[in-house]
Amino acid sequence: MRHLPTRTTRTGRRGVIGALMAGLLCAAGTTVPAVADSPAPAPDHAAAPQSGNGLALTPPMGFNNWNSTHCRAEFDESMVKGIADIFVEKGLKEAGYEYVNLDDCWAKPQRNAEGKLEADPQRFPNGIKEVADYVHSKGLKIGIYTSAGTKTCDSAGLPGALGHEYSDAQQFADWGIDYLKYDNCNNLGVDAKQRYTTMRDALAATGRPIVYSICEWGENKPWEWAGGLGNLWRTTGDINDSWGSMLSIMKQNLPLAAAAGPGHWNDPDMLEVGNGGMTDTEYRTHFSMWSVMAAPLLIGSDLRKASAETFEILSNHEVIAVDQDPLGKQGTVLSSAGGRWVVAKEMQDGSRAVALFNETGSAQRIATTAEAVGLPKADGYTMRDLWEHRSYNTAGTLAATVPAHGTVLLRVAADGKWAAHPPAVELGLESSPLVEAGRTATLTTTVTGLGRTPAKSLSALLTGPAGWQLKAVSPTGSPTLPTGRSLTTRWQVTAPAGTPTGAYDLTLDARYRSPDGARVRSTVPFRTHVVAAPPAGTGYLGDLPQLSATNGWGPVERDTSNGESRAGDGKPLTIGGTVFAKGLGVHADSAVEFYTGRTCTTVTAQVGVDGESGAKGTVAFEVWADGRKAASTGVLTNAMPAQPLTADVSGAQVVRLVVTDGGDGIDSDHADWADLRITC
């Protein structure tokens, strides 16, 4: 599924297409006719599972142009060849990336007189086979795209493969194609299993090994049936380059672990790493969680423009090894309370990859144990941090204070070699990192021993931005720190008067020695917010600075609807035909936090599904006052007028506005906090 301004997008493109085509078919009382080049396969042929073809025994790795170029003119032969060159030159091939895949818009709008597909002569003047030969000359493989419908997903209406499966598959094989992404647009309402089975059989009939990627957006629960058809299947709609989109897709894919394995993988869509819509911390989370989920790793950024940090993330061999582990297990969720996720993945060598993932907008302590992730009891464990590239010993506790939207990715083993590594320590922050400019706040940090061996000669230091005053008012050192013991330090922190509201980084630095005298340094950043108490009286909550915001599609918009994925593309807030001048436009799942400084009493709003969702959209609204749910609605639909919502937030330091999906997924869930006011 795609999202472009030129197409019907998250507001219901696939639903619109499906409904229109199904409606036309029902009205006409017709079915799709048999096509001469798509013969029915023999029964024994149909029963052969594509996942048994010996391909994709680990999740496919490579590149796809869609997320960075869509159908813009820059997608062409030069780009594809340039990506192949970069794979070799930058070490991505050596890291395991193999497929250079073409997405939509490679073809001419019409088939030729023989019914064959032809490459767009502007984009690919030398044809697809010549490009495939070039990619193959680099020791790489090439993929291509079409749709299991009459046309592909682009608004230009390029030819799809429905009714042409056998001839198209043979044409792809003749060109030297190694991977097919098979989309779901303009499908005439034909049963998904039937359409995807036909192409499975057509690919098999060519005799060429072609990885088969089923892209029907998870609409028909392909994890329940596609293991006998394809090597991977999309479990969700399209990803976009935003934290909310990535998070929503991750949550949909995580519960499906039982369906994945060698040769048949859950596909939560391509990587957005490097496209610019998320921070590097968020991109490391994206890459970590896709690897723990044994997801295909298809780079979606234009590597010709990529930063050094993007290459560093994408080429992290230790994280890639988690994704590519030959046992083929997808990680499973052990806990997720309060947005503090623990996801563990069994590895072939008996170790466990453990992701400590922080969904929230502030640093959080996340902890589990070696026993809880499935390791046997042992005297000690080796704990490898796959982003720090350092190993420690632990007595069994696996814990870290994880930055907002961050992930600490560990590989833990009961390997008997733990004593060769220094002891692990956990750095933490006990108090709320909210500071008013010009006023002194007290923050409390901790350094806790996790190792089977003690940390020696420990010292702690808290640093912040230039001009900030940070003074310790309790001890900052300890001669020894055994497992389970903590060094607790109180700090007086003052941001200079006039410091603008917003987020600032503090860093806790712990230095110590291992029992053999080796020097060890561990650091963790803490995001602190300079805040200001809201003015007295009643005003618009949406006009106050946001502490944090997550959104299921694009950014949270002020005084307009959510719109699409770009900032500022919303329309007037409209619920049930009523237009509102002020408020917030969001998309489920979303959460927006505001500092209220314990001085406010009431939040009011008119809430509902925005009219830009058409006839779709189901959402529910919640207001949280610190950790207490202060108000909520039932499930609201597009057919309902704006609903009044009032919440008592007396004494709350932070107010959090939450919109959930109503229990049926996030498609078209554009939600408005209209006429959103707060009384202080």
C-alpha positions, 0 to 999 in steps of 0.5 A, a space after each residue: 500500500 502506498 501513500 502519496 498526495 496524488 493517490 487516495 492515501 491513509 484516509 482510505 485508498 485501499 478501502 475506496 478501491 476495494 469497495 468501488 471494484 467490489 461494488 462494480 462486480 456485484 452490480 454487474 453480477 460478473 466474475 473475473 474471466 479465465 485468461 489464456 496465459 493463466 492456466 489452472 495448475 495441476 493439483 500436486 503443483 498447487 500444493 507445493 509451498 513456495 516457502 519450500 523453494 530453498 529461498 529466503 532461509 533468513 530474512 531478505 536484505 537489500 534495497 527498495 526505492 519506494 520510501 525515498 523516491 516514490 514515482 519521482 523522476 529520480 527513480 531511474 536506471 542511473 539510481 539503481 546502478 548507483 545503489 548496486 555500486 554503493 552496496 559494494 563500495 560501502 560494505 553493505 554487500 559484505 554486511 549481507 545486503 543482497 537485493 536491489 529492488 525496483 518498485 512501482 513506476 518502472 513500466 510503460 503505461 500500456 502493454 505492447 501488441 504481444 501483451 508484454 510489459 515494457 520498461 519506461 524508456 525515460 527511466 530505463 532506456 536500456 531495458 530491465 535486463 540490462 539493469 539486471 545484468 549490471 546488478 548481477 555483475 556486482 554479485 548482487 540480485 535484482 527485484 521487481 514490482 507488480 500488483 495482483 490486480 489489473 493495474 499497479 498502485 500508482 495513480 498513473 495506472 500502470 499494468 498489473 499482472 491479474 490475468 497475465 501471471 504466467 506470461 509476466 512471471 516468465 518475462 521476469 525470469 527471462 530478464 533475470 529477476 530474483 525477487 518479486 514484490 506483488 502488491 494488492 491494488 485494483 484487484 477486482 475483488 478476486 479472492 486474495 488466496 486465489 490471486 497470490 496462489 496463481 502467481 506462486 504457481 506462475 513463478 514456480 513454472 518458470 524454473 527460476 528461483 525467485 523470492 516471492 513477496 506477498 504485499 496484500 497489507 495484512 488485510 486477509 491475515 496472510 500469516 495464517 495462509 501465506 506460508 505455503 505460497 510466499 517467502 514473506 508477506 506484509 502484515 500491515 499497511 504502508 510504513 511512513 517516515 515517522 515515529 508514530 507509523 513505525 511504532 504502530 506497525 511494530 505493534 501490529 507485527 510483534 504478536 505474529 511471531 509464531 507464523 515466521 520461520 526460515 523461508 517464510 517471514 512476517 514483513 512489517 514493511 521496508 526500513 525508513 532509516 535515513 529518510 529524515 523524519 525520525 531521530 537517529 535514536 529512533 532509527 536505531 530503535 527501528 533497525 533494532 526492532 526489525 532485527 529482533 522481529 526477524 523482519 526483511 531488512 530492505 533499505 528505503 533511503 537514497 544511499 547516494 545521499 545518506 549520512 555517515 550515521 545512516 550507514 553506521 546504523 544499517 551496517 551494524 553487523 552485530 544487529 544484522 546477525 540477530 536478524 539473520 540468525 539461521 534458527 529463524 525465530 521471531 522475537 516475542 514480547 515478554 512485557 510492555 507495561 507503561 511503554 517499557 517493552 522487553 522482547 526476546 529472540 532465541 538464537 541458534 547458539 542458545 543465546 538470547 537477543 533482548 530488546 529493551 525498548 522505551 516507547 515513551 517520551 522520557 527516559 525509563 528503567 527497563 529490566 528483566 532477567 536471564 531466566 525470564 528470557 529463557 536462559 538456564 541458571 548459571 553462575 554468571 552471564 555474558 551480556 553484549 551491548 550490540 550498539 556499544 559493541 562491548 561485553 559485560 558480566 551480569 549476575 542475571 539482571 538485564 536492565 538499563 535506563 533507556 532514553 526516550 524512544 530508544 532501544 538497548 539491544 543485548 545479546 545474553 549467553 550462559 557461556 561460562 566466559 562471563 568472568 573475562 568481562 567487566 561487571 555491568 552497571 546500570 545508570 538511572 534517574 529517579 526523579 522527574 527531569 522537568 526544570 523551570 528556568 531560573 529555579 533550582 530543581 533536585 534530580 537524583 541519579 543512581 548507579 547500580 551494580 549488575 555484575 557477578 563481580 563488583 565494580 571498583 573505584 566508582 565515580 559518577 558525574 552529571 553534565 548538561 548544556 553550557 551555562 547550566 549549573 549542576 552541583 552534587 549534594 551527596 556522594 558521587 563515588 564508592 570504593 566498591 559496588 557489588 551486585 544489587 547495590 547502588 550509588 545514589 547521588 542528589 544533584 541541584 540543577 539550574 537552567 539559566 533564567 530565560 532558557 527557552 522551553 523545550 528539551 535539553 540533554 543531560 549526561 550521566 557518566 560512570 567510571 569504574 574499574 573491573 576486578 582485574 583493574 581494567 578501566 570502564 566507562 558507561 554513559 547514558 543521556 537523559 532528556 530533561 525539559 525546561 518547562 513553564 507553568 501555564 498562565 492562570 485562567 482558561 486558555 487553549 491547551 494546544 497552544 502550550 508547548 508539548 513535552 512529547 508527541 507521538 502520532 500514528 500517521 504524520 505529525 500532530 497538527 495544531 489547529 488543523 486536521 491530521 492530513 497526510 504524512 507531511 507537516 502542515 498538510 491538514 484541513 480545518 478541524 471538522 467533526 460531523 460537519 461542524 468546523 472548529 478553529 482551535 485544537 489538535 489534529 491527530 491520528 490513532 495511535 497518538 499521545 501528546 503530553 503537556 506540562 501543567 505544573 500542578 496548577 490546573 484543574 480542568 481540561 475540556 474538548 469537543 472530540 471525534 473523527 475528522 470528516 477527512 476520513 470519509 465514512 471510515 474511522 473509529 477512535 477512542 479518546 482518553 485524558 490522563 493526569 500524571 498516571 491517572 485516567 481522568 476521562 475517556 470516551 467510548 468508541 466514536 465513529 465518523 457518523 457521530 457528531 462532536 462529543 463533549 469531554 471534560 477531565 478533572 486534572 487537579 494537581 497533575 504535573 503532566 496531562 497526557 492526551 491519548 487517542 486509540 484505534 477503537 480496537 479495529 486497526 488504525 486505517 483512516 483514524 483521523 481524530 480531532 481534539 477540537 476546542 481544546 481548553 484548559 483551566 488553571 
